[in-house]
């Protein structure tokens, strides 16, 4: 396995390549933490060669052998060498599955909450435009609820759809509601501000992704950005945070954490079994500092960014943080409420190669 770097290429995602025999792959630039090195044997080289040839042909691999011989570890080590994240599924008879899209009660709740926000914003806009004392009941019934619901459905469902299904959604809506036209959310001020920042950074093409990201942040306090390395995930949230700061006049603060670069105790905290003394971790310290409001943290827009792949070892503690409870439960029994000005974002890098064993 050989690594090549070509400084003449302008695209950082293609300047570093990994070659083995006649197969070559762009390096993924995914930081996976400090990995234990796999013992290199002739069988390991043969496994790497077979799997890289299969990947180069857009095929899969099926390592087989007795338990504990290193099949899964060899696949994970290959992904580490390619700078890619490897996701392992235990596919046995107890493995359940479901569709990628989830249109249950939770999705219905977000649609209704978004519809209520849209109607209140429209009423507030009408009141400000008339500049006199008016009653909301005088014109709230005149607003088209179908129009509001269609706009809410589009703004809540489009961000989770793949590009091929977006056109299908609009086609279905036009067939069921032929007289209703979807009107995108009025974000001209935010778009102009974001466009100004994008021209200075020259890193993202278009503002559609920023609009979708903005809509999701208004509905959820926790979200996940999924994409390949260098696809603009980090630039997207940085530009949106800066644009909202310039538009609304509220200072935005981002706390970036790489959970793979530290232990679980360093992230959340540890309880000394002898002295029963609690020591905050990095994430707990950030939340506690915002709650204490020593330097006016509650008056700022606070974003906590978990950069890297999602590992069950550390993400389990965020279940109560990301649901409606908004509580961080610590091992010492303490429960910290997440302030309303705090949002948690996870940047997840995907890997295009899959192996099954």
VOPAGU-2260 file (C-alpha; in pm, 1 decimal, decimal comma):
REM VOPAGU-2260
SITE   aa  ch    i         X         Y         Z
SITE  UNK   A    0       0,0       0,0       0,0
SITE  UNK   A    1     148,1     331,5    -111,8
SITE  UNK   A    2      52,5     693,1     -41,6
SITE  UNK   A    3     103,0     971,7    -297,7
SITE  UNK   A    4      63,6    1347,9    -253,6
SITE  UNK   A    5      36,1    1578,9    -554,5
SITE  UNK   A    6      76,1    1944,9    -455,6
SITE  UNK   A    7     -17,4    2060,5    -807,8
SITE  UNK   A    8    -384,8    1972,2    -755,1
SITE  UNK   A    9    -600,0    2255,9    -622,1
SITE  UNK   A   10    -866,2    2030,0    -468,6
SITE  UNK   A   11    -747,6    1917,5    -125,8
SITE  UNK   A   12    -975,3    1612,6    -140,0
SITE  UNK   A   13    -791,5    1461,6    -438,1
SITE  UNK   A   14    -432,9    1569,4    -375,8
SITE  UNK   A   15    -359,7    1262,2    -158,7
SITE  UNK   A   16    -421,6     915,9    -306,0
SITE  UNK   A   17    -372,3     562,4    -177,9
SITE  UNK   A   18    -262,7     294,6    -426,4
SITE  UNK   A   19    -236,1     -81,7    -398,5
SITE  UNK   A   20    -162,8    -282,7    -712,4
SITE  UNK   A   21    -379,5    -124,7    -985,7
SITE  UNK   A   22    -638,5      14,0    -741,8
SITE  UNK   A   23    -623,8     373,7    -624,4
SITE  UNK   A   24    -849,2     569,9    -386,6
SITE  UNK   A   25    -862,3     931,4    -268,9
SITE  UNK   A   26    -759,4     962,1      94,2
SITE  UNK   A   27   -1060,7    1033,9     316,2
SITE  UNK   A   28    -896,1    1271,3     568,6
SITE  UNK   A   29   -1121,5    1134,2     844,5
SITE  UNK   A   30    -966,2    1153,4    1192,2
SITE  UNK   A   31   -1064,9     836,8    1379,1
SITE  UNK   A   32    -869,7     887,7    1697,4
SITE  UNK   A   33    -561,1     697,3    1809,1
SITE  UNK   A   34    -601,5     347,7    1665,9
SITE  UNK   A   35    -415,2      37,6    1778,6
SITE  UNK   A   36    -190,5     -89,2    1499,7
SITE  UNK   A   37    -283,9    -425,5    1353,3
SITE  UNK   A   38     -10,6    -689,3    1339,1
SITE  UNK   A   39     107,4    -707,7     978,9
SITE  UNK   A   40     126,3   -1061,8     837,7
SITE  UNK   A   41     129,5   -1201,4     482,0
SITE  UNK   A   42    -236,8   -1292,9     530,1
SITE  UNK   A   43    -314,0    -930,7     621,9
SITE  UNK   A   44    -150,4    -807,1     300,2
SITE  UNK   A   45    -350,1   -1061,5     100,4
SITE  UNK   A   46    -669,9    -947,5     271,1
SITE  UNK   A   47    -590,6    -581,4     194,7
SITE  UNK   A   48    -515,4    -665,0    -168,7
SITE  UNK   A   49    -838,8    -859,7    -216,0
SITE  UNK   A   50   -1057,0    -595,9     -55,1
SITE  UNK   A   51    -898,1    -302,8    -239,9
SITE  UNK   A   52    -943,8    -483,6    -571,6
SITE  UNK   A   53   -1309,1    -546,2    -484,2
SITE  UNK   A   54   -1361,1    -182,0    -386,7
SITE  UNK   A   55   -1196,5     -63,6    -705,6
SITE  UNK   A   56   -1445,9    -276,2    -903,0
SITE  UNK   A   57   -1739,9    -142,2    -698,3
SITE  UNK   A   58   -1787,6    -482,4    -535,9
SITE  UNK   A   59   -1796,6    -607,9    -177,8
SITE  UNK   A   60   -1588,0    -848,9      23,4
SITE  UNK   A   61   -1668,9   -1135,4     258,7
SITE  UNK   A   62   -1379,4   -1229,3     488,4
SITE  UNK   A   63   -1439,0   -1569,0     647,1
SITE  UNK   A   64   -1261,4   -1777,0     907,2
SITE  UNK   A   65   -1278,2   -1888,6    1270,6
SITE  UNK   A   66   -1389,2   -1646,7    1539,8
SITE  UNK   A   67   -1123,5   -1416,2    1679,9
SITE  UNK   A   68    -888,0   -1433,9    1381,5
SITE  UNK   A   69    -914,4   -1063,3    1297,8
SITE  UNK   A   70   -1167,9   -1043,9    1013,9
SITE  UNK   A   71   -1348,6    -736,0    1142,7
SITE  UNK   A   72   -1027,5    -575,8    1268,8
SITE  UNK   A   73    -866,6    -615,8     925,5
SITE  UNK   A   74   -1157,5    -434,8     758,6
SITE  UNK   A   75   -1146,7    -155,6    1018,4
SITE  UNK   A   76    -768,2    -124,8     981,2
SITE  UNK   A   77    -806,2     -91,6     603,9
SITE  UNK   A   78   -1060,5     184,6     652,9
SITE  UNK   A   79    -820,8     361,1     888,9
SITE  UNK   A   80    -541,9     346,2     630,0
SITE  UNK   A   81    -776,1     493,7     368,3
SITE  UNK   A   82    -886,7     767,4     606,9
SITE  UNK   A   83   -1245,3     640,6     607,7
SITE  UNK   A   84   -1493,4     558,1     880,7
SITE  UNK   A   85   -1606,7     194,7     891,0
SITE  UNK   A   86   -1949,2     122,5    1038,5
SITE  UNK   A   87   -1993,7    -234,2    1166,3
SITE  UNK   A   88   -2336,8    -400,8    1185,0
SITE  UNK   A   89   -2391,6    -731,3    1364,9
SITE  UNK   A   90   -2626,7    -889,3    1111,0
SITE  UNK   A   91   -2773,6   -1189,2    1294,2
SITE  UNK   A   92   -3128,9   -1319,1    1319,7
SITE  UNK   A   93   -3210,7   -1063,4    1592,3
SITE  UNK   A   94   -3114,7    -768,4    1370,8
SITE  UNK   A   95   -3425,6    -561,3    1299,8
SITE  UNK   A   96   -3464,1    -304,0    1026,2
SITE  UNK   A   97   -3685,8     -20,7     914,1
SITE  UNK   A   98   -3714,5     223,4     626,0
SITE  UNK   A   99   -3472,5     515,3     608,7
SITE  UNK   A  100   -3754,3     767,7     627,8
SITE  UNK   A  101   -3951,3     795,6     950,9
SITE  UNK   A  102   -4297,9     947,3     915,6
SITE  UNK   A  103   -4434,2     864,4    1260,2
SITE  UNK   A  104   -4582,2    1081,0    1532,1
SITE  UNK   A  105   -4249,9    1258,0    1587,0
SITE  UNK   A  106   -4245,6    1378,4    1225,0
SITE  UNK   A  107   -4610,5    1485,9    1256,1
SITE  UNK   A  108   -4525,5    1686,8    1566,6
SITE  UNK   A  109   -4251,1    1878,4    1384,0
SITE  UNK   A  110   -4490,7    1956,1    1097,4
SITE  UNK   A  111   -4751,2    2098,3    1337,2
SITE  UNK   A  112   -4495,6    2295,5    1539,4
SITE  UNK   A  113   -4351,3    2443,5    1220,6
SITE  UNK   A  114   -4700,8    2531,8    1095,5
SITE  UNK   A  115   -4773,0    2716,0    1419,9
SITE  UNK   A  116   -4447,6    2910,2    1391,9
SITE  UNK   A  117   -4521,9    3005,0    1031,0
SITE  UNK   A  118   -4871,0    3131,3    1119,5
SITE  UNK   A  119   -4745,9    3335,7    1414,7
SITE  UNK   A  120   -4471,3    3489,6    1200,3
SITE  UNK   A  121   -4725,3    3577,9     930,9
SITE  UNK   A  122   -4957,4    3740,9    1186,0
SITE  UNK   A  123   -4667,7    3937,4    1333,7
SITE  UNK   A  124   -4563,0    4052,8     986,6
SITE  UNK   A  125   -4915,9    4178,3     910,4
SITE  UNK   A  126   -4935,6    4362,7    1243,0
SITE  UNK   A  127   -4603,2    4537,0    1180,2
SITE  UNK   A  128   -4702,5    4632,8     824,4
SITE  UNK   A  129   -5031,4    4796,2     931,0
SITE  UNK   A  130   -4867,0    4994,4    1210,4
SITE  UNK   A  131   -5185,6    5034,6    1411,3
SITE  UNK   A  132   -5371,9    4856,3    1684,7
SITE  UNK   A  133   -5524,5    4543,3    1537,8
SITE  UNK   A  134   -5657,7    4223,3    1684,6
SITE  UNK   A  135   -5512,7    3891,1    1573,6
SITE  UNK   A  136   -5862,1    3739,9    1553,0
SITE  UNK   A  137   -5957,0    3994,9    1285,4
SITE  UNK   A  138   -5743,5    3836,2    1016,7
SITE  UNK   A  139   -5606,2    3506,8    1152,1
SITE  UNK   A  140   -5903,1    3323,6     997,9
SITE  UNK   A  141   -5821,3    3475,7     657,7
SITE  UNK   A  142   -5485,3    3299,0     641,5
SITE  UNK   A  143   -5492,2    2983,7     432,3
SITE  UNK   A  144   -5426,9    2688,4     661,0
SITE  UNK   A  145   -5364,2    2463,9     360,4
SITE  UNK   A  146   -5093,1    2700,5     237,9
SITE  UNK   A  147   -4934,9    2706,6     583,3
SITE  UNK   A  148   -4944,9    2326,2     616,5
SITE  UNK   A  149   -4794,3    2274,1     270,1
SITE  UNK   A  150   -4513,5    2514,0     354,7
SITE  UNK   A  151   -4459,2    2337,2     687,7
SITE  UNK   A  152   -4450,6    1992,7     523,7
SITE  UNK   A  153   -4195,6    2109,7     267,0
SITE  UNK   A  154   -3972,3    2280,5     521,9
SITE  UNK   A  155   -3968,9    1983,6     762,0
SITE  UNK   A  156   -3953,8    1689,9     518,2
SITE  UNK   A  157   -3736,3    1819,2     232,8
SITE  UNK   A  158   -3413,9    1835,4     442,9
SITE  UNK   A  159   -3432,3    1462,0     520,6
SITE  UNK   A  160   -3503,2    1348,8     162,5
SITE  UNK   A  161   -3248,6    1252,2     -98,7
SITE  UNK   A  162   -3236,7    1466,1    -411,8
SITE  UNK   A  163   -3424,0    1208,4    -624,8
SITE  UNK   A  164   -3720,8    1204,5    -385,1
SITE  UNK   A  165   -3758,0    1583,0    -353,8
SITE  UNK   A  166   -3904,8    1613,8    -703,5
SITE  UNK   A  167   -4138,6    1322,8    -624,9
SITE  UNK   A  168   -4264,1    1499,1    -309,8
SITE  UNK   A  169   -4345,0    1821,8    -495,8
SITE  UNK   A  170   -4516,8    1620,3    -769,0
SITE  UNK   A  171   -4739,8    1445,9    -513,3
SITE  UNK   A  172   -4823,3    1774,9    -342,0
SITE  UNK   A  173   -4918,9    1938,2    -672,6
SITE  UNK   A  174   -5149,9    1644,7    -754,4
SITE  UNK   A  175   -5323,4    1642,9    -415,2
SITE  UNK   A  176   -5330,2    2022,4    -368,9
SITE  UNK   A  177   -5336,7    2164,9    -724,5
SITE  UNK   A  178   -5441,6    2513,6    -614,3
SITE  UNK   A  179   -5171,1    2551,1    -348,4
SITE  UNK   A  180   -4820,2    2662,8    -441,6
SITE  UNK   A  181   -4527,2    2622,0    -207,2
SITE  UNK   A  182   -4374,1    2956,7    -114,4
SITE  UNK   A  183   -4022,2    2932,8      29,1
SITE  UNK   A  184   -3963,0    3095,0     364,8
SITE  UNK   A  185   -3879,6    3463,8     340,0
SITE  UNK   A  186   -3513,3    3470,4     439,2
SITE  UNK   A  187   -3389,8    3744,3     207,1
SITE  UNK   A  188   -3191,5    3919,9     476,9
SITE  UNK   A  189   -3022,0    3601,5     592,0
SITE  UNK   A  190   -2955,0    3496,1     230,6
SITE  UNK   A  191   -2792,9    3828,7     142,8
SITE  UNK   A  192   -2577,8    3815,9     454,3
SITE  UNK   A  193   -2479,6    3454,6     388,7
SITE  UNK   A  194   -2407,3    3532,3      22,9
SITE  UNK   A  195   -2172,9    3811,8     130,4
SITE  UNK   A  196   -1986,3    3574,2     362,6
SITE  UNK   A  197   -1975,1    3299,5      98,6
SITE  UNK   A  198   -1822,4    3536,2    -156,3
SITE  UNK   A  199   -1545,9    3611,5      90,8
SITE  UNK   A  200   -1484,7    3244,7     171,8
SITE  UNK   A  201   -1562,4    3094,9    -172,3
SITE  UNK   A  202   -1623,8    2752,1     -22,4
SITE  UNK   A  203   -1992,1    2664,7     -82,3
SITE  UNK   A  204   -2194,6    2658,7    -401,9
SITE  UNK   A  205   -2547,0    2786,9    -352,5
SITE  UNK   A  206   -2757,2    2878,0     -51,9
SITE  UNK   A  207   -3015,6    2598,2     -60,6
SITE  UNK   A  208   -2827,6    2389,2     193,2
SITE  UNK   A  209   -2802,4    2688,4     426,9
SITE  UNK   A  210   -3177,9    2743,4     399,4
SITE  UNK   A  211   -3247,3    2379,9     489,6
SITE  UNK   A  212   -3002,9    2396,7     778,8
SITE  UNK   A  213   -3166,8    2714,6     905,3
SITE  UNK   A  214   -3512,1    2555,8     893,7
SITE  UNK   A  215   -3395,6    2251,2    1090,6
SITE  UNK   A  216   -3232,1    2465,9    1359,6
SITE  UNK   A  217   -3566,9    2637,5    1415,4
SITE  UNK   A  218   -3737,3    2302,3    1478,8
SITE  UNK   A  219   -3478,4    2095,8    1665,7
SITE  UNK   A  220   -3211,0    2172,2    1921,1
SITE  UNK   A  221   -3010,2    1871,7    1799,6
SITE  UNK   A  222   -2923,0    1786,7    1440,1
SITE  UNK   A  223   -2671,1    1587,4    1236,6
SITE  UNK   A  224   -2483,3    1685,3     920,3
SITE  UNK   A  225   -2384,8    1388,0     703,8
SITE  UNK   A  226   -2144,3    1402,2     411,6
SITE  UNK   A  227   -1800,6    1322,3     278,4
SITE  UNK   A  228   -1485,4    1498,8     394,0
SITE  UNK   A  229   -1451,2    1838,6     230,4
SITE  UNK   A  230   -1818,0    1855,9     124,1
SITE  UNK   A  231   -1878,4    2178,0     318,6
SITE  UNK   A  232   -2038,3    2065,6     645,3
SITE  UNK   A  233   -1809,8    2273,3     867,0
SITE  UNK   A  234   -1828,5    2571,8     632,7
SITE  UNK   A  235   -2209,4    2549,5     630,8
SITE  UNK   A  236   -2259,2    2583,9    1005,2
SITE  UNK   A  237   -1987,0    2848,9    1033,3
SITE  UNK   A  238   -2144,4    3061,7     758,8
SITE  UNK   A  239   -2495,2    3018,7     900,9
SITE  UNK   A  240   -2382,5    3111,4    1252,1
SITE  UNK   A  241   -2205,1    3421,8    1121,3
SITE  UNK   A  242   -2501,5    3519,5     901,5
SITE  UNK   A  243   -2748,6    3489,8    1190,5
SITE  UNK   A  244   -2516,1    3698,3    1406,0
SITE  UNK   A  245   -2502,2    3977,2    1147,8
SITE  UNK   A  246   -2876,5    3956,4    1078,5
SITE  UNK   A  247   -3019,3    3931,6    1432,0
SITE  UNK   A  248   -2743,4    4104,4    1625,4
SITE  UNK   A  249   -2703,4    3806,8    1862,9
SITE  UNK   A  250   -2346,9    3689,3    1913,7
SITE  UNK   A  251   -2291,5    3328,7    1809,8
SITE  UNK   A  252   -2044,0    3107,4    1995,5
SITE  UNK   A  253   -1939,3    2762,6    1869,3
SITE  UNK   A  254   -1777,3    2499,8    2092,2
SITE  UNK   A  255   -1613,0    2237,3    1869,3
SITE  UNK   A  256   -1540,3    1900,8    2032,5
SITE  UNK   A  257   -1371,8    1598,5    1874,0
SITE  UNK   A  258   -1509,0    1318,9    2090,0
SITE  UNK   A  259   -1271,3    1063,4    1935,9
SITE  UNK   A  260    -969,7    1256,7    2060,9
SITE  UNK   A  261   -1056,3    1206,6    2428,5
SITE  UNK   A  262   -1192,6     945,6    2663,5
SITE  UNK   A  263   -1551,1     930,2    2785,1
SITE  UNK   A  264   -1444,7    1052,9    3130,1
SITE  UNK   A  265   -1264,1    1350,5    2975,1
SITE  UNK   A  266   -1578,2    1435,2    2778,2
SITE  UNK   A  267   -1846,0    1404,4    3047,1
SITE  UNK   A  268   -1658,1    1382,8    3376,5
SITE  UNK   A  269   -1555,2    1125,1    3634,8
SITE  UNK   A  270   -1653,0    1044,6    3993,2
SITE  UNK   A  271   -1367,9     952,7    4227,5
SITE  UNK   A  272   -1477,4     628,8    4402,6
SITE  UNK   A  273   -1266,6     703,8    4711,3
SITE  UNK   A  274   -1334,0    1072,2    4781,1
SITE  UNK   A  275   -1671,9    1084,8    4596,8
SITE  UNK   A  276   -1547,8    1404,7    4434,2
SITE  UNK   A  277   -1687,5    1489,1    4092,9
SITE  UNK   A  278   -1469,4    1636,3    3816,4
SITE  UNK   A  279   -1640,1    1789,3    3512,5
SITE  UNK   A  280   -1547,6    1681,7    3162,4
SITE  UNK   A  281   -1519,1    1914,6    2864,3
SITE  UNK   A  282   -1884,0    1896,7    2752,8
SITE  UNK   A  283   -2014,6    1915,2    3109,3
SITE  UNK   A  284   -1792,4    2216,6    3178,2
SITE  UNK   A  285   -1931,0    2397,5    2870,9
SITE  UNK   A  286   -2293,2    2334,2    2973,0
SITE  UNK   A  287   -2228,7    2432,5    3335,0
SITE  UNK   A  288   -2053,0    2753,7    3226,3
SITE  UNK   A  289   -2354,1    2850,3    3013,4
SITE  UNK   A  290   -2596,5    2774,1    3297,9
SITE  UNK   A  291   -2394,5    2977,7    3550,7
SITE  UNK   A  292   -2409,0    3276,3    3311,6
SITE  UNK   A  293   -2099,9    3439,7    3460,3
SITE  UNK   A  294   -2014,9    3632,4    3142,4
SITE  UNK   A  295   -2361,4    3662,1    2989,0
SITE  UNK   A  296   -2352,3    3327,5    2809,7
SITE  UNK   A  297   -2732,5    3292,8    2807,7
SITE  UNK   A  298   -2765,7    3607,4    2594,5
SITE  UNK   A  299   -2558,5    3447,7    2315,6
SITE  UNK   A  300   -2641,8    3176,8    2063,8
SITE  UNK   A  301   -2445,5    2871,8    2180,9
SITE  UNK   A  302   -2370,6    2582,7    1943,8
SITE  UNK   A  303   -2191,9    2268,0    2061,8
SITE  UNK   A  304   -2035,5    2086,4    1764,6
SITE  UNK   A  305   -1932,1    1720,1    1792,2
SITE  UNK   A  306   -1696,3    1677,0    1497,7
SITE  UNK   A  307   -1632,5    1320,7    1383,2
SITE  UNK   A  308   -1805,9     986,5    1358,7
SITE  UNK   A  309   -2075,3     881,2    1603,4
SITE  UNK   A  310   -1956,0     621,2    1853,2
SITE  UNK   A  311   -2202,6     449,2    2091,2
SITE  UNK   A  312   -1938,0     477,4    2362,0
SITE  UNK   A  313   -1997,0     852,6    2402,6
SITE  UNK   A  314   -2324,0     924,8    2221,7
SITE  UNK   A  315   -2538,8     720,7    2463,7
SITE  UNK   A  316   -2512,1     995,3    2726,1
SITE  UNK   A  317   -2666,7    1244,5    2482,8
SITE  UNK   A  318   -3001,1    1062,4    2450,9
SITE  UNK   A  319   -3168,8    1270,9    2720,5
SITE  UNK   A  320   -2996,2    1585,2    2588,4
SITE  UNK   A  321   -3131,6    1547,8    2234,8
SITE  UNK   A  322   -3487,8    1447,0    2325,5
SITE  UNK   A  323   -3760,5    1672,1    2463,8
SITE  UNK   A  324   -3627,1    1641,6    2820,4
SITE  UNK   A  325   -3311,5    1843,4    2739,4
SITE  UNK   A  326   -3133,4    1706,1    3046,3
SITE  UNK   A  327   -2772,7    1595,6    3086,2
SITE  UNK   A  328   -2768,1    1317,6    3347,5
SITE  UNK   A  329   -2427,1    1272,8    3511,7
SITE  UNK   A  330   -2294,9     956,2    3682,7
SITE  UNK   A  331   -2303,3    1136,4    4020,1
SITE  UNK   A  332   -2682,0    1174,0    3993,2
SITE  UNK   A  333   -2676,1    1542,7    3898,4
SITE  UNK   A  334   -2904,6    1656,7    3617,0
SITE  UNK   A  335   -2819,1    1967,0    3415,5
SITE  UNK   A  336   -3093,9    2130,7    3212,2
SITE  UNK   A  337   -2989,5    2243,1    2864,5
SITE  UNK   A  338   -3066,7    2616,9    2821,1
SITE  UNK   A  339   -3291,5    2713,1    2526,6
SITE  UNK   A  340   -3009,0    2905,1    2356,8
SITE  UNK   A  341   -2793,5    2589,9    2322,8
SITE  UNK   A  342   -2797,8    2365,5    2014,9
SITE  UNK   A  343   -2603,9    2042,8    1965,4
SITE  UNK   A  344   -2477,9    1949,8    1620,6
SITE  UNK   A  345   -2300,2    1634,4    1511,8
SITE  UNK   A  346   -2088,9    1621,3    1198,1
SITE  UNK   A  347   -2088,9    1266,6    1064,2
SITE  UNK   A  348   -1858,5    1146,8     788,0
SITE  UNK   A  349   -1982,7     861,9     569,1
SITE  UNK   A  350   -1781,1     582,8     409,7
SITE  UNK   A  351   -1881,0     448,3      70,2
SITE  UNK   A  352   -1734,9      96,3     106,2
SITE  UNK   A  353   -1914,5    -184,0     291,3
SITE  UNK   A  354   -1794,9    -528,5     390,3
SITE  UNK   A  355   -1993,6    -806,7     549,7
SITE  UNK   A  356   -1862,7   -1090,6     759,2
